[in-house]
């Protein structure tokens, strides 16, 4: 069993693939995180304010608004909610843009579950 988190950290998961959302939610719940899943950046933005979540995990490439568009929109709105970007195409130029735009972490798929949890813990100052 995974090491559990005890402080009810709420993570938003944004990915257009239901199987990825489901797998990420299951993984994060196994570490004790609360999760809410969204099929698009637009659906996240239409819901509770970003500050409702302690961290957002989002895919980079999605139909409509991309993960980087979401990140930039949140920062324009003044949100400092940590955001972790995941992508199947972790190109160095994209990584640089994502991190310069204010992402807390950038992970290429496939990634190890402990790498994602480490990113979340660092982003939420749990380390």
N, C-alpha and C positions, 0 to 999 in steps of 0.2 A: 504494500500500500504506500502511496505517496505521502510525503511529509505534508501535514495539513496546515492551512492558514487559519488563524482564529479571529481575524478582525473584519469579517464581512466586506471585503473589497469587492466592488461591483464592476465587472468588465463587460464592455459592449463589444460584440463580435460582428464585423461587417464583411460579408463575402457573398457573391452572387451564386455560389455553388452550395446547395443545401447540405451535401455530404461533408463539405469542409466546415461549415457552420456547426453542424451536429458533432463532428469529431472534436473540434476545438472546444465547444461548450462542455462536452463530456470530460475531456482532459482537464480543463480548468476547474470544473466542479470537483474532480477527484483530488484537487489540491485545496479544496475548501472555498474557492471563489464563487461568488454569485455571478451569473451570466445573463445577458440579454442578447438575442441574435437579431440581425437585420440583413435583408437580402440586397440592400443597396445603401449607398451613402445618403441618398435622398430620404429613405425611410428613417434612417437614424436622425437626420436633421429635422424631420417632421415630428419627432417624438419629444421626449424629455430633453431639457437642456444638456449639453455635453457634460456640464459639471455634476450631473446626476451620477456619472460614472467616474471611477477613480483611474480608469485606463480604457483606451479604445484600441482594439486589434483589428486592423483592416487589410484587405487585399489591395494591391496596387491597381491591377487591371480589372475593371468591372464595366459593364455597359452603363451609359449615362455618365454620371460623375465618377471619376477615378479616385483612388485612394489619396493621391497627391492633391487633387482638387478638393477633397474633403478636408485634408490637413490645412491647406491654405485658406479655405473658407472658415474653418474653426478659428484659426489664428486671426483672421480679419475681424471676426466677431468678438475677439478678445478672450477666447477660451484658451486656458493653459493646460487643459486636460491632456495628460501624456498619451501619445499615440505611437503604436508599434505597427510598422508596415511590413507585410509579408508579400512575397512575390515569387513566381516561378522563373522570373527573368531578372536576376539580381546583377544587372550591368553596373559597372563602376560609376558611370555618369549619372545614372538614375539614383544610385545609392547616395551620391554626393548631394544631388538636388533634394532628395527626401530629408536627409539629415540637416542640410542648411535651412530647409523650410521649418524645421523644429520637431521632427520626429525623434522619439526617445531611442528607438532601435529599428534596425532594418534587417530582416531575416529572409534568406533565400529558401524556397521550397525545394526539396524537403528539408525540414530542420528537425533537430532533436527536441523533444518535449521539454527537457531541462533547460535548453537555450531560451525557449519562449518564456518559461517560468522565471528564469533569471532576469530576462528583460523586464517582465512585469514587476518583479520585486524591486529592481533598481528604479524603474519609472515611478513606482508608488512609494519609494523610500522605505522599503521593508527590509533592506539588508543591514 
